[in-house]
Amino acid sequence: MTWWVSDLWGRDPAMLISWVVWVIGSITLHELSHGWVAIRLGDKTPIYSGHMTWNPLVHMGNMSLLMFAVVGIAWGLMPVDPTRLRGRHGDAIVSAAGPAMNIALAAAAIVLGGVWLALGKGVGQPLFGNVVTFFWAGAFLNMILAGLNLLPVPPLDGGHIAASFSPTIRRWMSEPQTAMIATLVTIFIIFRYGGRMWGPAMDVAASGIGLVGGLLGAHGAA
């Protein structure tokens, strides 16, 4: 079994670079979006905790960075105090901001990838193909991040959204032992079934880029 970095570098260096840039950048923007909305709704915990920064090291932490180095996956954290949020469903709104950012990033990557597909062929290879790979990777990665985070199980964003609308789920999440069990179940779901999202997300990203590029006059797909 080879290290994912050396394996991907040997097969597709452009994909490796794209993956590193998009994972770190997407997690940072995902967490910052939680912070921006929380502050907007009256909770300044993200400011007081020092997390309103563009430094990805602050958002990802040591364990996440270690996991990223070892297996290529990572996560982030934005401290928020739900009791300080205005509105009955303030926690749900803050939680939804992260996946919304991933959806926006996926859409932006598809549009920009399509523009590049239509207008960038004059630069020649391998630059043209590498940039297409970059936008394609950003699109399908953020689709997957949005989908996973919207699963209605803690500690994912979808779990917080569900708890905001269900007192039963909220009480269940407040119990330390059930929260730990839920975390383990979530990890199992991601590793057992998360892979099923890869193929469809890749296909949708490629089709989206190809569609935008075709509308702008490109010939062929991404």
Backbone as CSV, one residue per row, in Angstrom:
resi,resn,N_x,N_y,N_z,CA_x,CA_y,CA_z,C_x,C_y,C_z
1,MET,0.844,-1.193,0.000,0.000,0.000,0.000,0.883,1.249,0.000
2,THR,0.710,2.089,-1.007,1.556,3.272,-1.128,0.887,4.492,-0.493
3,TRP,1.727,5.458,-0.147,1.225,6.714,0.412,0.445,7.445,-0.670
4,TRP,-0.712,8.002,-0.304,-1.589,8.598,-1.314,-0.914,9.749,-2.054
5,VAL,-0.033,10.484,-1.366,0.639,11.613,-2.014,1.568,11.122,-3.118
6,SER,2.412,10.132,-2.806,3.342,9.623,-3.814,2.599,8.907,-4.935
7,ASP,1.515,8.213,-4.576,0.733,7.512,-5.596,0.086,8.503,-6.567
8,LEU,-0.549,9.555,-6.016,-1.217,10.525,-6.873,-0.216,11.369,-7.640
9,TRP,0.916,11.671,-7.026,1.962,12.429,-7.729,2.472,11.651,-8.942
10,GLY,2.603,10.337,-8.780,3.075,9.522,-9.891,2.057,9.406,-11.011
11,ARG,0.766,9.430,-10.672,-0.284,9.273,-11.680,-0.738,10.595,-12.273
12,ASP,-0.890,11.622,-11.425,-1.460,12.892,-11.898,-1.052,14.026,-10.956
13,PRO,0.122,14.621,-11.161,0.578,15.705,-10.283,-0.410,16.874,-10.207
14,ALA,-1.075,17.184,-11.317,-2.034,18.289,-11.321,-3.191,17.997,-10.367
15,MET,-3.618,16.737,-10.315,-4.704,16.365,-9.424,-4.272,16.457,-7.968
16,LEU,-3.040,16.066,-7.681,-2.529,16.167,-6.313,-2.518,17.614,-5.848
17,ILE,-1.963,18.496,-6.665,-1.900,19.910,-6.301,-3.307,20.480,-6.144
18,SER,-4.190,20.122,-7.066,-5.571,20.596,-6.998,-6.247,20.126,-5.725
19,TRP,-6.025,18.867,-5.357,-6.652,18.297,-4.166,-6.194,19.032,-2.917
20,VAL,-4.900,19.245,-2.791,-4.375,19.927,-1.609,-4.937,21.347,-1.506
21,VAL,-4.921,22.075,-2.610,-5.409,23.459,-2.610,-6.894,23.512,-2.290
22,TRP,-7.687,22.647,-2.929,-9.136,22.694,-2.731,-9.558,22.202,-1.352
23,VAL,-8.935,21.150,-0.846,-9.307,20.659,0.481,-9.050,21.728,1.533
24,ILE,-7.840,22.281,1.532,-7.495,23.294,2.530,-8.341,24.550,2.343
25,GLY,-8.470,25.010,1.101,-9.239,26.218,0.844,-10.711,26.045,1.134
26,SER,-11.288,24.911,0.777,-12.719,24.674,0.991,-13.048,24.554,2.469
27,ILE,-12.204,23.854,3.224,-12.436,23.741,4.666,-12.354,25.113,5.329
28,THR,-11.362,25.897,4.944,-11.204,27.230,5.523,-12.434,28.090,5.249
29,LEU,-12.903,28.120,4.010,-14.075,28.926,3.669,-15.348,28.367,4.294
30,HIS,-15.441,27.051,4.389,-16.586,26.416,5.048,-16.692,26.890,6.499
31,GLU,-15.575,26.843,7.215,-15.594,27.245,8.619,-15.797,28.753,8.770
32,LEU,-15.173,29.534,7.919,-15.360,30.985,7.989,-16.810,31.370,7.728
33,SER,-17.481,30.633,6.858,-18.888,30.946,6.595,-19.734,30.724,7.844
34,HIS,-19.421,29.662,8.615,-20.094,29.486,9.897,-19.861,30.706,10.782
35,GLY,-18.620,31.149,10.836,-18.275,32.283,11.683,-18.945,33.575,11.249
36,TRP,-18.941,33.846,9.949,-19.559,35.079,9.446,-21.038,35.143,9.813
37,VAL,-21.740,34.027,9.624,-23.177,34.011,9.910,-23.423,34.073,11.418
38,ALA,-22.601,33.376,12.209,-22.763,33.425,13.662,-22.603,34.853,14.185
39,ILE,-21.596,35.545,13.689,-21.378,36.939,14.109,-22.564,37.799,13.697
40,ARG,-23.059,37.557,12.501,-24.218,38.300,11.996,-25.432,38.095,12.895
41,LEU,-25.541,36.905,13.483,-26.684,36.586,14.333,-26.425,36.872,15.811
42,GLY,-25.313,37.521,16.108,-25.095,38.000,17.471,-24.076,37.266,18.313
43,ASP,-23.465,36.198,17.795,-22.480,35.446,18.569,-21.066,35.812,18.117
44,LYS,-20.295,36.401,19.017,-18.935,36.800,18.679,-17.886,35.780,19.133
45,THR,-18.343,34.587,19.504,-17.410,33.533,19.901,-16.345,33.268,18.842
46,PRO,-16.694,33.233,17.541,-15.644,33.018,16.531,-14.547,34.076,16.581
47,ILE,-14.901,35.309,16.950,-13.899,36.371,17.060,-13.060,36.179,18.311
48,TYR,-13.734,35.966,19.454,-13.028,35.828,20.722,-12.105,34.608,20.735
49,SER,-12.474,33.559,19.998,-11.663,32.341,19.982,-10.499,32.423,18.998
50,GLY,-10.445,33.519,18.233,-9.354,33.693,17.279,-9.514,32.910,15.992
51,HIS,-10.738,32.466,15.688,-10.956,31.636,14.498,-11.369,32.424,13.256
52,MET,-11.556,33.716,13.376,-11.892,34.489,12.180,-10.611,34.910,11.477
53,THR,-9.941,33.924,10.944,-8.668,34.116,10.281,-8.633,33.261,9.020
54,TRP,-7.814,33.675,8.060,-7.647,32.899,6.837,-6.605,31.795,7.004
55,ASN,-6.024,31.685,8.189,-5.003,30.669,8.434,-5.657,29.292,8.562
56,PRO,-5.439,28.384,7.613,-6.088,27.066,7.679,-5.626,26.231,8.864
57,LEU,-4.443,26.507,9.396,-3.950,25.752,10.545,-4.853,25.934,11.752
58,VAL,-5.438,27.121,11.884,-6.335,27.412,12.999,-7.621,26.606,12.859
59,HIS,-8.138,26.510,11.665,-9.418,25.836,11.444,-9.289,24.320,11.460
60,MET,-8.189,23.787,10.984,-8.054,22.348,10.834,-7.504,21.664,12.078
61,GLY,-6.543,22.282,12.751,-5.998,21.669,13.949,-5.019,20.552,13.645
62,ASN,-4.305,20.108,14.668,-3.232,19.135,14.487,-3.729,17.771,14.016
63,MET,-4.816,17.269,14.621,-5.303,15.939,14.253,-5.808,15.914,12.818
64,SER,-6.525,16.960,12.423,-7.020,17.032,11.050,-5.870,17.103,10.059
65,LEU,-4.858,17.897,10.365,-3.700,18.009,9.485,-2.964,16.684,9.381
66,LEU,-2.874,15.967,10.498,-2.223,14.656,10.492,-2.997,13.678,9.602
67,MET,-4.319,13.667,9.746,-5.143,12.792,8.921,-5.028,13.165,7.442
68,PHE,-4.939,14.454,7.170,-4.807,14.889,5.781,-3.484,14.400,5.189
69,ALA,-2.421,14.501,5.994,-1.116,14.049,5.524,-1.091,12.535,5.313
70,VAL,-1.794,11.793,6.170,-1.741,10.326,6.116,-2.670,9.749,5.062
71,VAL,-3.932,10.218,5.049,-4.918,9.590,4.159,-5.593,10.561,3.191
72,GLY,-5.288,11.853,3.296,-5.817,12.798,2.318,-7.179,13.378,2.621
73,ILE,-7.726,13.146,3.832,-8.994,13.733,4.218,-8.802,14.587,5.462
74,ALA,-9.667,15.581,5.651,-9.500,16.491,6.775,-10.847,17.101,7.138
75,TRP,-10.857,17.871,8.206,-12.060,18.553,8.657,-11.648,19.830,9.371
76,GLY,-12.637,20.643,9.731,-12.351,21.897,10.419,-13.295,22.118,11.582
77,LEU,-13.075,23.223,12.288,-13.890,23.542,13.460,-14.035,25.046,13.588
78,MET,-15.275,25.496,13.832,-15.550,26.898,14.125,-16.341,26.960,15.435
79,PRO,-15.737,27.446,16.521,-16.457,27.545,17.798,-17.630,28.524,17.703
80,VAL,-18.806,28.046,18.087,-20.019,28.866,18.091,-20.811,28.552,19.357
81,ASP,-21.401,29.582,19.961,-22.253,29.405,21.129,-23.709,29.600,20.705
82,PRO,-24.462,28.513,20.536,-25.843,28.624,20.052,-26.732,29.480,20.949
83,THR,-26.407,29.563,22.247,-27.253,30.327,23.165,-27.172,31.827,22.903
84,ARG,-26.164,32.264,22.177,-26.005,33.685,21.888,-26.591,34.090,20.533
85,LEU,-27.100,33.131,19.788,-27.600,33.412,18.452,-29.026,33.952,18.510
86,ARG,-29.294,34.952,17.715,-30.647,35.483,17.608,-31.492,34.573,16.715
87,GLY,-32.773,34.480,17.055,-33.675,33.687,16.231,-33.849,32.284,16.763
88,ARG,-35.028,31.755,16.541,-35.366,30.428,17.059,-34.485,29.340,16.455
89,HIS,-34.154,29.505,15.189,-33.359,28.494,14.497,-32.000,29.051,14.064
90,GLY,-31.431,29.889,14.908,-30.138,30.472,14.604,-29.059,29.429,14.392
91,ASP,-29.079,28.373,15.212,-28.057,27.324,15.089,-28.179,26.617,13.740
92,ALA,-29.416,26.411,13.274,-29.622,25.767,11.979,-29.096,26.647,10.849
93,ILE,-29.317,27.946,10.965,-28.861,28.870,9.931,-27.342,28.891,9.873
94,VAL,-26.715,28.953,11.046,-25.249,28.944,11.105,-24.710,27.628,10.546
95,SER,-25.324,26.517,10.906,-24.866,25.209,10.445,-25.022,25.070,8.940
96,ALA,-26.105,25.623,8.396,-26.357,25.509,6.960,-25.391,26.356,6.143
97,ALA,-24.764,27.349,6.772,-23.868,28.244,6.039,-22.663,27.506,5.471
98,GLY,-22.175,26.490,6.184,-21.007,25.743,5.705,-21.288,24.988,4.415
99,PRO,-22.313,24.104,4.403,-22.646,23.424,3.150,-23.029,24.391,2.034
100,ALA,-23.673,25.508,2.397,-24.026,26.503,1.377,-22.771,27.054,0.713
101,MET,-21.732,27.268,1.498,-20.460,27.729,0.936,-19.880,26.681,-0.005
102,ASN,-19.964,25.406,0.375,-19.450,24.350,-0.503,-20.227,24.281,-1.809
103,ILE,-21.535,24.463,-1.739,-22.346,24.479,-2.954,-21.948,25.653,-3.842
104,ALA,-21.725,26.817,-3.213,-21.309,28.003,-3.976,-19.945,27.784,-4.625
105,LEU,-19.026,27.154,-3.897,-17.699,26.875,-4.446,-17.784,25.884,-5.605
106,ALA,-18.636,24.866,-5.471,-18.811,23.902,-6.557,-19.360,24.587,-7.801
107,ALA,-20.354,25.454,-7.600,-20.941,26.170,-8.738,-19.920,27.085,-9.396
108,ALA,-19.132,27.780,-8.577,-18.102,28.677,-9.121,-17.058,27.897,-9.910
109,ALA,-16.664,26.731,-9.383,-15.670,25.908,-10.076,-16.211,25.411,-11.415
110,ILE,-17.490,25.054,-11.453,-18.094,24.582,-12.700,-18.134,25.714,-13.729
111,VAL,-18.556,26.891,-13.301,-18.640,28.026,-14.234,-17.257,28.416,-14.733
112,LEU,-16.311,28.553,-13.818,-14.964,28.941,-14.225,-14.299,27.857,-15.074
113,GLY,-14.573,26.596,-14.727,-14.042,25.505,-15.546,-14.612,25.534,-16.954
114,GLY,-15.900,25.840,-17.072,-16.514,25.944,-18.388,-15.963,27.102,-19.192
115,VAL,-15.742,28.243,-18.515,-15.149,29.399,-19.193,-13.757,29.050,-19.702
116,TRP,-12.989,28.375,-18.850,-11.638,27.982,-19.264,-11.697,26.973,-20.408
117,LEU,-12.645,26.051,-20.363,-12.784,25.053,-21.412,-13.032,25.714,-22.765
118,ALA,-13.799,26.812,-22.727,-14.146,27.491,-23.970,-13.068,28.445,-24.455
119,LEU,-12.387,29.083,-23.512,-11.493,30.175,-23.896,-10.009,29.897,-23.703
120,GLY,-9.659,28.794,-23.031,-8.268,28.598,-22.660,-7.452,27.668,-23.522
121,LYS,-8.032,27.116,-24.584,-7.298,26.105,-25.367,-6.075,26.675,-26.066
122,GLY,-6.057,27.962,-26.275,-4.912,28.566,-26.954,-3.624,28.479,-26.181
123,VAL,-3.694,28.203,-24.873,-2.462,28.151,-24.080,-1.708,26.846,-24.305
124,GLY,-2.374,25.835,-24.859,-1.715,24.565,-25.125,-1.646,23.655,-23.908
125,GLN,-1.155,22.445,-24.156,-1.002,21.437,-23.104,0.406,21.496,-22.532
126,PRO,0.642,21.096,-21.291,-0.345,20.497,-20.372,-1.127,21.525,-19.545
127,LEU,-0.820,22.817,-19.687,-1.470,23.829,-18.845,-2.981,23.792,-18.997
128,PHE,-3.470,23.680,-20.223,-4.911,23.685,-20.438,-5.578,22.553,-19.663
129,GLY,-5.081,21.335,-19.828,-5.661,20.188,-19.141,-5.510,20.271,-17.631
130,ASN,-4.397,20.816,-17.157,-4.176,20.931,-15.719,-5.170,21.894,-15.063
131,VAL,-5.482,22.981,-15.754,-6.443,23.941,-15.203,-7.846,23.355,-15.216
132,VAL,-8.191,22.605,-16.259,-9.480,21.915,-16.281,-9.579,20.952,-15.100
133,THR,-8.501,20.212,-14.859,-8.461,19.285,-13.721,-8.667,20.032,-12.410
134,PHE,-8.053,21.203,-12.287,-8.167,21.996,-11.064,-9.625,22.356,-10.778
135,PHE,-10.322,22.878,-11.772,-11.711,23.277,-11.555,-12.624,22.066,-11.378
136,TRP,-12.342,20.993,-12.104,-13.126,19.766,-11.946,-12.993,19.217,-10.530
137,ALA,-11.765,19.193,-10.015,-11.534,18.705,-8.649,-12.274,19.569,-7.631
138,GLY,-12.223,20.880,-7.808,-12.920,21.771,-6.879,-14.414,21.572,-6.903
139,ALA,-14.956,21.302,-8.088,-16.402,21.115,-8.215,-16.855,19.832,-7.533
140,PHE,-16.228,18.697,-7.851,-16.732,17.447,-7.277,-16.399,17.333,-5.790
141,LEU,-15.254,17.885,-5.358,-14.925,17.838,-3.935,-15.953,18.604,-3.122
142,ASN,-16.321,19.794,-3.568,-17.274,20.594,-2.798,-18.684,20.030,-2.853
143,MET,-19.036,19.341,-3.923,-20.309,18.621,-3.938,-20.329,17.553,-2.842
144,ILE,-19.228,16.812,-2.741,-19.142,15.752,-1.734,-19.170,16.342,-0.328
145,LEU,-18.423,17.423,-0.116,-18.406,18.053,1.204,-19.790,18.545,1.600
146,ALA,-20.509,19.148,0.656,-21.860,19.625,0.941,-22.774,18.454,1.280
147,GLY,-22.701,17.391,0.476,-23.562,16.239,0.705,-23.301,15.559,2.036
148,LEU,-22.038,15.348,2.362,-21.691,14.698,3.626,-22.098,15.551,4.815
149,ASN,-21.840,16.856,4.744,-22.147,17.718,5.876,-23.642,17.888,6.113
150,LEU,-24.459,17.619,5.106,-25.901,17.739,5.263,-26.552,16.461,5.778
151,LEU,-25.764,15.393,5.973,-26.331,14.200,6.588,-26.862,14.554,7.979
152,PRO,-28.088,14.152,8.316,-28.706,14.571,9.588,-28.222,13.788,10.797
153,VAL,-26.906,13.717,10.955,-26.328,13.024,12.102,-25.225,13.896,12.702
154,PRO,-25.133,13.944,14.042,-24.055,14.701,14.672,-22.739,13.969,14.495
155,PRO,-21.613,14.679,14.489,-21.478,16.128,14.692,-21.518,16.930,13.393
156,LEU,-22.052,16.353,12.310,-22.100,17.049,11.037,-23.111,18.199,11.096
157,ASP,-22.994,19.121,10.149,-23.889,20.271,10.126,-25.350,19.849,10.036
158,GLY,-25.620,18.793,9.282,-26.985,18.312,9.159,-27.561,17.869,10.484
159,GLY,-26.718,17.353,11.378,-27.176,16.963,12.698,-27.615,18.166,13.511
160,HIS,-26.867,19.266,13.417,-27.245,20.493,14.128,-28.516,21.089,13.550
161,ILE,-28.667,20.997,12.232,-29.885,21.509,11.608,-31.089,20.702,12.091
162,ALA,-30.946,19.366,12.110,-32.043,18.509,12.574,-32.369,18.785,14.034
163,ALA,-31.339,18.992,14.867,-31.558,19.245,16.289,-32.283,20.564,16.520
164,SER,-32.060,21.520,15.644,-32.710,22.821,15.791,-34.222,22.703,15.627
165,PHE,-34.667,21.703,14.868,-36.092,21.538,14.604,-36.711,20.386,15.392
166,SER,-35.874,19.623,16.115,-36.387,18.475,16.860,-35.843,18.470,18.288
167,PRO,-36.686,18.750,19.283,-36.230,18.708,20.682,-35.677,17.351,21.078
168,THR,-36.237,16.276,20.507,-35.758,14.928,20.837,-34.311,14.739,20.389
169,ILE,-34.033,15.135,19.150,-32.663,15.024,18.652,-31.742,15.946,19.429
170,ARG,-32.227,17.135,19.787,-31.410,18.087,20.540,-31.034,17.514,21.898
171,ARG,-31.985,16.888,22.603,-31.675,16.270,23.900,-30.712,15.103,23.726
172,TRP,-30.914,14.336,22.669,-30.042,13.197,22.412,-28.613,13.649,22.146
173,MET,-28.459,14.741,21.388,-27.125,15.252,21.076,-26.430,15.836,22.301
174,SER,-27.190,16.283,23.283,-26.589,16.906,24.474,-25.978,15.887,25.422
175,GLU,-26.295,14.607,25.249,-25.735,13.562,26.101,-24.343,13.184,25.623
176,PRO,-23.324,13.267,26.503,-21.938,12.989,26.086,-21.767,11.602,25.467
177,GLN,-22.399,10.587,26.084,-22.203,9.228,25.573,-22.844,9.037,24.205
178,THR,-24.030,9.614,24.010,-24.670,9.462,22.706,-23.943,10.286,21.642
179,ALA,-23.381,11.428,22.068,-22.619,12.245,21.119,-21.393,11.475,20.629
180,MET,-20.740,10.749,21.539,-19.577,9.956,21.149,-19.980,8.821,20.217
181,ILE,-21.098,8.151,20.529,-21.584,7.072,19.675,-21.933,7.609,18.291
182,ALA,-22.601,8.775,18.276,-22.987,9.378,17.005,-21.766,9.727,16.166
183,THR,-20.710,10.192,16.811,-19.479,10.520,16.094,-18.880,9.277,15.453
184,LEU,-18.847,8.179,16.204,-18.305,6.932,15.667,-19.158,6.405,14.515
185,VAL,-20.486,6.515,14.669,-21.386,6.082,13.602,-21.177,6.941,12.352
186,THR,-20.988,8.240,12.559,-20.758,9.145,11.432,-19.486,8.783,10.692
187,ILE,-18.425,8.504,11.426,-17.163,8.109,10.813,-17.356,6.834,9.999
188,PHE,-18.109,5.876,10.567,-18.374,4.627,9.853,-19.138,4.883,8.558
189,ILE,-20.162,5.738,8.634,-20.974,6.037,7.450,-20.114,6.666,6.352
190,ILE,-19.257,7.615,6.764,-18.423,8.306,5.780,-17.463,7.333,5.098
191,PHE,-16.809,6.481,5.893,-15.834,5.561,5.303,-16.510,4.406,4.555
192,ARG,-17.712,3.999,5.030,-18.384,2.857,4.397,-19.172,3.246,3.154
193,TYR,-19.834,4.394,3.226,-20.735,4.764,2.137,-20.357,6.060,1.415
194,GLY,-19.441,6.829,1.997,-19.073,8.096,1.375,-18.495,7.928,-0.013
195,GLY,-17.814,6.787,-0.235,-17.210,6.545,-1.537,-18.211,6.460,-2.668
196,ARG,-19.465,6.141,-2.335,-20.494,6.037,-3.363,-20.852,7.398,-3.958
197,MET,-20.428,8.461,-3.270,-20.717,9.795,-3.775,-19.692,10.246,-4.799
198,TRP,-18.527,9.597,-4.819,-17.448,10.064,-5.674,-17.800,10.028,-7.154
199,GLY,-18.221,8.844,-7.613,-18.515,8.702,-9.035,-19.560,9.676,-9.533
200,PRO,-20.752,9.720,-8.901,-21.772,10.672,-9.344,-21.309,12.120,-9.288
201,ALA,-20.586,12.481,-8.222,-20.117,13.862,-8.104,-19.125,14.205,-9.214
202,MET,-18.228,13.274,-9.515,-17.274,13.500,-10.608,-17.987,13.666,-11.942
203,ASP,-18.996,12.814,-12.162,-19.731,12.890,-13.426,-20.496,14.203,-13.561
204,VAL,-21.152,14.610,-12.469,-21.917,15.861,-12.499,-20.979,17.045,-12.727
205,ALA,-19.817,17.030,-12.047,-18.856,18.124,-12.213,-18.363,18.205,-13.654
206,ALA,-18.005,17.057,-14.228,-17.522,17.040,-15.612,-18.615,17.483,-16.579
207,SER,-19.845,17.003,-16.353,-20.952,17.379,-17.224,-21.258,18.862,-17.118
208,GLY,-21.197,19.385,-15.883,-21.465,20.809,-15.684,-20.446,21.689,-16.381
209,ILE,-19.184,21.339,-16.242,-18.127,22.105,-16.907,-18.277,22.001,-18.417
210,GLY,-18.568,20.791,-18.883,-18.761,20.608,-20.315,-19.951,21.400,-20.845
211,LEU,-21.030,21.447,-20.054,-22.222,22.188,-20.466,-21.942,23.681,-20.567
212,VAL,-21.310,24.228,-19.533,-20.979,25.657,-19.554,-20.025,25.950,-20.700
213,GLY,-19.023,25.095,-20.854,-18.085,25.296,-21.952,-18.768,25.224,-23.302
214,GLY,-19.705,24.275,-23.460,-20.428,24.156,-24.717,-21.278,25.373,-25.016
215,LEU,-21.895,25.923,-23.973,-22.701,27.135,-24.167,-21.842,28.319,-24.603
216,LEU,-20.567,28.252,-24.226,-19.655,29.344,-24.595,-18.874,29.043,-25.876
217,GLY,-19.197,27.914,-26.501,-18.597,27.632,-27.794,-17.495,26.609,-27.798
218,ALA,-17.257,25.949,-26.635,-16.205,24.922,-26.607,-16.685,23.661,-27.292
219,HIS,-15.753,22.899,-27.844,-16.071,21.621,-28.481,-15.503,20.513,-27.619
220,GLY,-16.303,19.529,-27.275,-15.833,18.427,-26.430,-16.200,18.681,-24.997
221,ALA,-15.996,17.695,-24.154,-16.341,17.778,-22.742,-15.098,17.920,-21.907
222,ALA,-15.326,18.211,-20.602,-14.205,18.354,-19.672,-13.581,16.990,-19.419
